């Protein structure tokens, strides 16, 4: 009866060199949690500590799994484990010591995808300890890790020059200094008005993130405006130009992901929003 509302043991997962690792703050189970960062081919080592709260504890085996999974927030039944490796820590036994430690090591695992937490999909890596019992479901404990795979800058990064607009009403030329940007970069460019035949009042530039999950006809697309920048207040005239300078470091950005494990994609877009004098919006994807 002493453990009617508690557990007879405490399970802790201690990662090697955890105090030295960089961490990222994320929401886990509705709480802010610091998660250690690991690289693609970095080993995940540590130990499991079982703390006994009674005189003894009999189990039917202890194991730890390293799992990489993708799960949809709207359909947990579609969760896909693209990595799962298991290490047996103990055969069936009786724990008598107050504290028992079990070392573990997961090496050579190709963590090829970045961790990601979005609106409708989450890609996560985690350790799960399972203590099996004969006549019950047993006990478990999970520990998240956050995987980041740094990429080299592209050797070719040409500037972008493009025309957007509405036929015979508005024609705008955009120039951007380059095609690819890192997460702390600065977007530099210029807007040039070639044709202006609408009563425009203002103009802003939006950075949008588009998260696509699933496949048609059951595909879900979520679009989020991350930031807005006012480029103009007042009516432009033909031949007028204005600079663009957008700092990305303070935005909640991730790398662009295309068809990750055939389950989701994340892309970023620049939208030019022209606001007419009567309040109507004209949105141009640039």
C-alpha positions as CSV (number, residue, x, y, z in Angstrom):
1,X,0.0,0.0,0.0
2,X,3.0,2.3,0.4
3,X,3.2,2.7,-3.3
4,X,-0.5,3.0,-4.2
5,X,0.0,6.5,-5.5
6,X,3.7,6.4,-6.3
7,X,6.4,4.1,-7.8
8,X,8.7,1.7,-5.9
9,X,11.7,2.9,-7.9
10,X,13.1,6.0,-9.4
11,X,14.6,5.9,-12.9
12,X,17.1,8.5,-14.0
13,X,19.0,8.8,-17.3
14,X,22.4,10.5,-17.0
15,X,24.1,11.5,-20.2
16,X,27.9,11.6,-20.4
17,X,29.3,15.2,-20.4
18,X,25.8,16.6,-20.2
19,X,27.0,19.7,-18.2
20,X,29.4,20.6,-21.1
21,X,26.9,20.3,-23.9
22,X,25.1,23.1,-25.6
23,X,21.4,23.0,-25.0
24,X,18.2,24.2,-26.7
25,X,15.1,25.2,-24.9
26,X,11.9,23.5,-26.1
27,X,8.4,22.8,-24.8
28,X,8.1,19.1,-23.7
29,X,4.9,18.0,-22.0
30,X,3.8,21.6,-21.8
31,X,7.0,22.6,-19.8
32,X,10.1,24.4,-20.9
33,X,13.0,21.9,-21.0
34,X,16.7,22.2,-21.8
35,X,17.6,19.5,-24.3
36,X,21.3,18.6,-25.0
37,X,22.4,19.0,-28.6
38,X,24.1,16.2,-30.5
39,X,25.6,16.0,-34.0
40,X,24.8,13.5,-36.8
41,X,27.4,10.8,-36.0
42,X,28.0,11.6,-32.3
43,X,27.8,8.7,-29.9
44,X,25.2,8.8,-27.2
45,X,26.6,7.4,-24.0
46,X,25.6,7.5,-20.3
47,X,24.1,5.5,-17.5
48,X,20.7,4.5,-16.1
49,X,20.4,4.9,-12.4
50,X,17.7,3.0,-10.6
51,X,17.0,4.3,-7.0
52,X,15.2,1.8,-4.7
53,X,12.5,3.2,-2.5
54,X,11.8,-0.1,-0.7
55,X,13.8,-3.1,0.6
56,X,13.8,-4.8,-2.8
57,X,12.3,-4.7,-6.3
58,X,11.9,-7.7,-8.6
59,X,11.7,-7.1,-12.4
60,X,11.6,-9.1,-15.6
61,X,14.4,-7.2,-17.4
62,X,15.6,-3.7,-18.0
63,X,16.4,-2.3,-21.5
64,X,17.1,1.1,-23.1
65,X,16.0,2.1,-26.6
66,X,17.4,4.9,-28.8
67,X,14.5,6.0,-31.0
68,X,14.1,8.4,-33.9
69,X,10.5,9.1,-34.7
70,X,8.2,11.4,-36.7
71,X,4.7,12.0,-35.3
72,X,1.8,14.0,-36.5
73,X,0.0,16.0,-33.7
74,X,-3.4,15.3,-35.3
75,X,-2.8,11.6,-35.9
76,X,-0.6,9.8,-33.4
77,X,-1.4,6.5,-35.0
78,X,0.7,7.5,-38.0
79,X,3.9,7.8,-35.9
80,X,6.9,6.3,-37.8
81,X,10.1,5.1,-36.1
82,X,12.9,5.5,-38.6
83,X,15.5,4.5,-36.0
84,X,15.2,2.1,-33.1
85,X,18.1,0.3,-31.4
86,X,17.9,-1.6,-28.1
87,X,20.5,-2.3,-25.4
88,X,19.6,-4.9,-22.8
89,X,20.8,-3.6,-19.4
90,X,19.7,-6.4,-17.1
91,X,18.1,-9.8,-17.3
92,X,15.3,-10.6,-14.8
93,X,16.6,-10.0,-11.3
94,X,15.9,-8.6,-7.9
95,X,17.3,-5.2,-7.0
96,X,18.5,-4.9,-3.4
97,X,20.9,-2.0,-3.5
98,X,19.7,1.6,-2.9
99,X,21.2,2.7,-6.2
100,X,22.1,0.5,-9.2
101,X,23.9,1.9,-12.3
102,X,23.7,0.5,-15.8
103,X,26.1,2.0,-18.4
104,X,24.9,2.2,-22.0
105,X,26.4,3.3,-25.4
106,X,24.8,3.9,-28.7
107,X,27.5,4.4,-31.3
108,X,27.6,4.6,-35.1
109,X,23.9,5.7,-35.4
110,X,23.3,7.8,-38.5
111,X,21.1,10.6,-37.2
112,X,20.6,11.9,-40.7
113,X,17.6,14.2,-40.0
114,X,17.5,17.4,-37.8
115,X,15.2,17.4,-34.8
116,X,12.1,19.5,-35.6
117,X,9.1,20.7,-33.6
118,X,6.4,22.4,-35.6
119,X,2.7,23.0,-35.7
120,X,1.5,19.6,-36.9
121,X,4.6,17.4,-37.0
122,X,7.5,16.6,-34.7
123,X,10.8,14.8,-35.5
124,X,12.4,13.7,-32.2
125,X,15.2,11.6,-30.9
126,X,15.0,10.1,-27.5
127,X,16.1,7.5,-25.1
128,X,13.5,5.3,-23.4
129,X,14.3,3.0,-20.4
130,X,11.8,0.2,-19.8
131,X,11.7,-1.8,-16.6
132,X,9.4,-4.9,-17.2
133,X,7.2,-6.5,-14.5
134,X,5.6,-9.9,-14.6
135,X,2.0,-9.0,-13.9
136,X,1.9,-5.3,-14.9
137,X,3.0,-2.9,-17.6
138,X,6.2,-2.0,-15.8
139,X,7.8,1.4,-15.6
140,X,9.5,3.7,-18.2
141,X,11.5,6.9,-18.4
142,X,12.3,9.0,-21.5
143,X,15.1,11.5,-22.2
144,X,15.1,13.8,-25.3
145,X,18.2,14.8,-27.3
146,X,18.2,17.5,-30.0
147,X,20.1,16.7,-33.3
148,X,21.6,19.4,-35.5
149,X,23.4,18.7,-38.7
150,X,25.4,21.6,-39.9
151,X,25.8,22.0,-43.7
152,X,28.5,23.7,-45.7
153,X,27.7,26.9,-47.5
154,X,26.9,26.3,-51.2
155,X,29.8,26.9,-53.5
156,X,27.5,28.7,-56.0
157,X,25.2,31.3,-54.6
158,X,24.0,33.5,-57.4
159,X,21.9,36.7,-56.9
160,X,18.2,36.7,-57.7
161,X,16.6,39.1,-60.2
162,X,12.8,38.7,-60.9
163,X,9.8,40.6,-62.0
164,X,6.4,40.3,-60.2
165,X,3.2,42.1,-60.4
166,X,-0.3,42.4,-61.9
167,X,-0.6,42.8,-65.6
168,X,-1.0,46.5,-66.7
169,X,-1.5,47.5,-63.0
170,X,1.7,47.0,-61.1
171,X,5.1,45.8,-62.2
172,X,7.9,45.4,-59.6
173,X,11.5,44.3,-60.1
174,X,13.2,42.5,-57.2
175,X,16.9,42.1,-56.7
176,X,18.4,39.9,-54.0
177,X,22.1,39.6,-53.3
178,X,22.1,35.8,-53.2
179,X,19.8,32.7,-53.4
180,X,20.7,30.8,-50.2
181,X,20.8,32.2,-46.6
182,X,21.9,30.7,-43.3
183,X,19.9,31.1,-40.1
184,X,21.8,34.2,-38.9
185,X,22.1,35.9,-42.3
186,X,20.9,39.3,-43.6
187,X,18.7,39.4,-46.6
188,X,19.8,42.3,-48.8
189,X,18.0,43.5,-51.8
190,X,16.2,46.2,-53.7
191,X,12.6,46.9,-54.9
192,X,12.2,48.9,-58.2
193,X,8.7,50.1,-59.4
194,X,8.5,49.8,-63.2
195,X,4.7,50.3,-63.5
196,X,2.4,51.8,-60.9
197,X,-1.3,52.2,-61.9
198,X,-3.0,51.3,-58.6
199,X,-3.7,53.7,-55.7
200,X,-1.2,52.1,-53.3
201,X,-1.0,53.3,-49.7
202,X,1.8,51.1,-48.2
203,X,3.9,48.0,-48.7
204,X,5.3,45.3,-46.4
205,X,7.5,42.3,-46.7
206,X,6.5,39.1,-44.9
207,X,8.6,36.1,-44.1
208,X,6.4,33.0,-44.0
209,X,7.0,29.4,-43.0
210,X,5.0,26.7,-44.8
211,X,4.8,23.3,-43.1
212,X,3.4,20.5,-45.3
213,X,2.5,17.1,-43.9
214,X,1.0,14.0,-45.4
215,X,0.0,13.4,-49.0
216,X,-2.9,14.5,-51.2
217,X,-5.8,14.2,-50.7
218,X,-5.0,14.1,-47.0
219,X,-2.3,16.7,-47.1
220,X,-2.2,19.4,-44.4
221,X,-0.5,22.7,-45.1
222,X,0.1,25.2,-42.3
223,X,1.4,28.7,-43.1
224,X,2.7,31.0,-40.4
225,X,3.8,34.6,-40.7
226,X,7.1,34.9,-38.8
227,X,7.7,38.6,-39.3
228,X,6.5,41.7,-41.1
229,X,8.7,44.6,-42.3
230,X,7.2,47.8,-43.6
231,X,9.0,48.9,-46.7
232,X,7.0,51.9,-47.7
233,X,4.4,54.2,-46.2
234,X,2.8,56.3,-48.9
235,X,2.2,56.0,-52.7
236,X,5.2,55.0,-54.9
237,X,5.8,56.4,-58.3
238,X,7.2,54.8,-61.4
239,X,11.0,54.6,-61.3
240,X,11.2,54.7,-57.5
241,X,13.4,52.2,-55.7
242,X,13.9,51.2,-52.1
243,X,16.4,49.0,-50.3
244,X,15.6,45.7,-48.4
245,X,17.6,44.8,-45.3
246,X,16.1,41.9,-43.2
247,X,18.0,40.4,-40.3
248,X,17.2,36.7,-39.8
249,X,19.1,36.0,-36.5
250,X,16.2,37.0,-34.3
251,X,13.6,34.9,-36.1
252,X,12.5,31.4,-35.1
253,X,13.9,29.7,-38.2
254,X,14.9,26.2,-39.1
255,X,16.7,24.9,-42.2
256,X,14.5,24.2,-45.3
257,X,13.5,20.5,-45.3
258,X,12.2,18.7,-48.4
259,X,10.2,15.5,-48.0
260,X,11.8,14.3,-44.8
261,X,11.3,10.5,-44.7
262,X,8.4,11.0,-47.1
263,X,6.4,12.6,-44.3
264,X,6.8,16.4,-44.2
265,X,8.5,19.4,-45.7
266,X,9.3,22.9,-44.3
267,X,9.9,25.8,-46.7
268,X,10.3,29.6,-46.3
269,X,8.9,32.3,-48.5
270,X,9.0,36.1,-49.0
271,X,5.7,37.6,-49.6
272,X,5.3,41.2,-50.8
273,X,2.0,42.7,-49.5
274,X,0.8,45.9,-51.3
275,X,-2.0,47.7,-49.5
276,X,-4.3,49.9,-51.6
277,X,-5.9,53.1,-50.4
278,X,-9.2,51.4,-49.9
279,X,-7.6,48.7,-47.7
280,X,-7.5,45.9,-50.2
281,X,-4.5,43.6,-50.1
282,X,-2.4,42.5,-53.1
283,X,0.0,39.7,-52.2
284,X,2.9,38.8,-54.4
285,X,5.1,35.8,-53.8
286,X,8.7,36.6,-54.4
